[in-house]
Amino acid sequence: METKKFVSEDASDAKSWIALSQIQGLSNAALCQLLAKFGSPANIFSTNLQQLKEIVGEAIASKIMQGIMLEAIQPTLDWLQKDNNHLITLADATYPQALLQISNPPAVLYAIGHLPWLNHPAIAIVGSRNATPQGERNAENFAENLCNQGLCVVSGMALGIDGAAHRGALKSNGSTIAVVGTGLDIVYPAKHRALAHQIAERGLILSEFPLGTPSKAGNFPRRNRLISGLSLGCLVVEANIDSGSMITARLATEQGREVFAIPSSIHSPVSKGCHSLIKQGAKLVESSTDILEELQPLMPTAPSSTSVNNGEIPSEADALLNIMGFEAISFETLLELSGLTTEALSSMLMILELEGKVTTLAGGNYQRLIE
């Protein structure tokens, strides 16, 4: 039997995006240039060789014209059929708005978990894989406290500081995003398999790499730009002077994000990076309050008194609370019952959570609180 090839006219949008993202040698930057020129993946596959050559050169243009075998993208399509697995593209309303502010935003993202966290105010917490016990305690405590104050914790699910930051967020309300440097069918490091399951159940795991992508050194700097890009600021807990965490901090600065660092012993190698950042202008922090002082003005605020009646929350939010009742309810159910867009519902839930009227439960459900 002849193997059917992907062509635009018999493909859904998801197939088009997946197929385009799997063209060997096509960089994300070039893919975005093609999208800017032709508007959609389907249009890119339908154009002629000469037009493609003008942007990506003859070799890549020829690969696009040849197309992708359907059997090559079928594993990803099957993966997307599973609960909580998602494909997010630049054309989607759920695409993280913060990443649109950075250079070279990924055209395609893969995710497992709860998409509303993508547009939640966030803080990146990163640091050494060979962290000290005190460093891990600091990361965990800062993450828990910052989540309690309405922030989502973004990190890379690596050993050491990253893992501690995710655990701290899970101790709070589960608002954490793990940005990984592999395909989402691979857990790296393997020691964090249980942690990955917990994050998928309550937070979100995110990757720009197609399924099957193994752990490679070159993947992690690309991953780091997303950790900083998703966040309002970046907290470095412990770091060697030439570590990946320092790359993340540099990227945060280039992206216009705030950078914070925790000082420690002058004799410890994992203090050198933090001390260097402080010398360069990063804010020295001793408590989560030091971070909130800088980030709260950047966070969405509760409605002002001019937008409420007699001190009450707006009617739309009031209606949402009535829909919720006092039982646990999923985001998807709220979306269906409220008739709101994903973006509007995410924003409203975030405001209600910051006001202490709603809380996030295990499994990503929401529950109204008795005032």
ChimeraX attribute file (.defattr): number of C-alpha atoms within 10 A of each C-alpha:
attribute: neighborCount
match mode: 1-to-1
recipient: residues
	/A:1	3
	/A:2	4
	/A:3	8
	/A:4	10
	/A:5	14
	/A:6	20
	/A:7	20
	/A:8	18
	/A:9	11
	/A:10	11
	/A:11	14
	/A:12	11
	/A:13	15
	/A:14	16
	/A:15	21
	/A:16	23
	/A:17	21
	/A:18	22
	/A:19	26
	/A:20	21
	/A:21	21
	/A:22	18
	/A:23	17
	/A:24	10
	/A:25	12
	/A:26	17
	/A:27	15
	/A:28	16
	/A:29	14
	/A:30	15
	/A:31	22
	/A:32	19
	/A:33	15
	/A:34	19
	/A:35	17
	/A:36	10
	/A:37	14
	/A:38	17
	/A:39	13
	/A:40	18
	/A:41	21
	/A:42	22
	/A:43	16
	/A:44	22
	/A:45	24
	/A:46	15
	/A:47	13
	/A:48	14
	/A:49	17
	/A:50	12
	/A:51	15
	/A:52	21
	/A:53	14
	/A:54	10
	/A:55	15
	/A:56	19
	/A:57	13
	/A:58	14
	/A:59	11
	/A:60	20
	/A:61	22
	/A:62	16
	/A:63	15
	/A:64	24
	/A:65	16
	/A:66	14
	/A:67	17
	/A:68	21
	/A:69	14
	/A:70	17
	/A:71	13
	/A:72	14
	/A:73	18
	/A:74	14
	/A:75	12
	/A:76	20
	/A:77	16
	/A:78	9
	/A:79	16
	/A:80	17
	/A:81	10
	/A:82	10
	/A:83	9
	/A:84	15
	/A:85	18
	/A:86	18
	/A:87	20
	/A:88	21
	/A:89	19
	/A:90	20
	/A:91	13
	/A:92	10
	/A:93	12
	/A:94	18
	/A:95	22
	/A:96	23
	/A:97	15
	/A:98	19
	/A:99	22
	/A:100	14
	/A:101	13
	/A:102	19
	/A:103	12
	/A:104	16
	/A:105	20
	/A:106	23
	/A:107	19
	/A:108	23
	/A:109	20
	/A:110	20
	/A:111	24
	/A:112	25
	/A:113	23
	/A:114	25
	/A:115	25
	/A:116	22
	/A:117	25
	/A:118	26
	/A:119	20
	/A:120	25
	/A:121	21
	/A:122	29
	/A:123	30
	/A:124	33
	/A:125	31
	/A:126	34
	/A:127	35
	/A:128	25
	/A:129	21
	/A:130	15
	/A:131	21
	/A:132	15
	/A:133	10
	/A:134	12
	/A:135	23
	/A:136	26
	/A:137	16
	/A:138	21
	/A:139	29
	/A:140	23
	/A:141	21
	/A:142	25
	/A:143	32
	/A:144	26
	/A:145	18
	/A:146	23
	/A:147	23
	/A:148	18
	/A:149	16
	/A:150	22
	/A:151	29
	/A:152	29
	/A:153	34
	/A:154	33
	/A:155	31
	/A:156	28
	/A:157	28
	/A:158	23
	/A:159	19
	/A:160	20
	/A:161	32
	/A:162	27
	/A:163	24
	/A:164	27
	/A:165	32
	/A:166	32
	/A:167	23
	/A:168	26
	/A:169	30
	/A:170	23
	/A:171	17
	/A:172	19
	/A:173	21
	/A:174	29
	/A:175	33
	/A:176	33
	/A:177	33
	/A:178	27
	/A:179	25
	/A:180	28
	/A:181	28
	/A:182	23
	/A:183	20
	/A:184	24
	/A:185	13
	/A:186	16
	/A:187	20
	/A:188	20
	/A:189	13
	/A:190	12
	/A:191	11
	/A:192	15
	/A:193	13
	/A:194	10
	/A:195	17
	/A:196	22
	/A:197	16
	/A:198	19
	/A:199	26
	/A:200	23
	/A:201	18
	/A:202	24
	/A:203	31
	/A:204	28
	/A:205	27
	/A:206	28
	/A:207	21
	/A:208	27
	/A:209	22
	/A:210	19
	/A:211	18
	/A:212	13
	/A:213	15
	/A:214	17
	/A:215	16
	/A:216	9
	/A:217	9
	/A:218	9
	/A:219	16
	/A:220	19
	/A:221	16
	/A:222	17
	/A:223	22
	/A:224	26
	/A:225	24
	/A:226	28
	/A:227	31
	/A:228	35
	/A:229	31
	/A:230	31
	/A:231	27
	/A:232	23
	/A:233	27
	/A:234	32
	/A:235	29
	/A:236	28
	/A:237	30
	/A:238	35
	/A:239	30
	/A:240	22
	/A:241	18
	/A:242	10
	/A:243	15
	/A:244	18
	/A:245	29
	/A:246	23
	/A:247	17
	/A:248	29
	/A:249	31
	/A:250	19
	/A:251	22
	/A:252	27
	/A:253	16
	/A:254	15
	/A:255	19
	/A:256	15
	/A:257	20
	/A:258	22
	/A:259	27
	/A:260	25
	/A:261	29
	/A:262	24
	/A:263	21
	/A:264	17
	/A:265	10
	/A:266	10
	/A:267	8
	/A:268	12
	/A:269	13
	/A:270	25
	/A:271	23
	/A:272	19
	/A:273	26
	/A:274	28
	/A:275	22
	/A:276	17
	/A:277	23
	/A:278	17
	/A:279	11
	/A:280	9
	/A:281	12
	/A:282	21
	/A:283	18
	/A:284	19
	/A:285	17
	/A:286	13
	/A:287	14
	/A:288	15
	/A:289	15
	/A:290	13
	/A:291	23
	/A:292	16
	/A:293	10
	/A:294	16
	/A:295	18
	/A:296	16
	/A:297	9
	/A:298	12
	/A:299	15
	/A:300	13
	/A:301	12
	/A:302	15
	/A:303	14
	/A:304	10
	/A:305	11
	/A:306	8
	/A:307	13
	/A:308	12
	/A:309	10
	/A:310	8
	/A:311	11
	/A:312	12
	/A:313	19
	/A:314	14
	/A:315	12
	/A:316	12
	/A:317	16
	/A:318	13
	/A:319	12
	/A:320	21
	/A:321	18
	/A:322	11
	/A:323	15
	/A:324	20
	/A:325	12
	/A:326	14
	/A:327	10
	/A:328	15
	/A:329	18
	/A:330	15
	/A:331	18
	/A:332	12
	/A:333	12
	/A:334	18
	/A:335	16
	/A:336	11
	/A:337	12
	/A:338	15
	/A:339	10
	/A:340	15
	/A:341	13
	/A:342	18
	/A:343	14
	/A:344	12
	/A:345	19
	/A:346	20
	/A:347	16
	/A:348	17
	/A:349	22
	/A:350	26
	/A:351	20
	/A:352	20
	/A:353	21
	/A:354	18
	/A:355	15
	/A:356	14
	/A:357	16
	/A:358	21
	/A:359	19
	/A:360	21
	/A:361	17
	/A:362	14
	/A:363	16
	/A:364	24
	/A:365	18
	/A:366	21
	/A:367	19
	/A:368	22
	/A:369	15
	/A:370	8
	/A:371	6
